[in-house]
């Protein structure tokens, strides 16, 4: 049992905007996205910005 003079620890958490998992890290909470989802999001943005070639359009 906790001592009566101990105060509870308060921590700000949020949900990831992509996977809705819990964000605990201060930098992730401020960004609104976790590190793994941020990498995946950047990869998707790069892929969307890349122009299609003739062979990709035909497929």
Helices and strands as residue ranges (DSSP letters): E 14-15, E 22-23, H 26-31, H 35-49, H 54-58
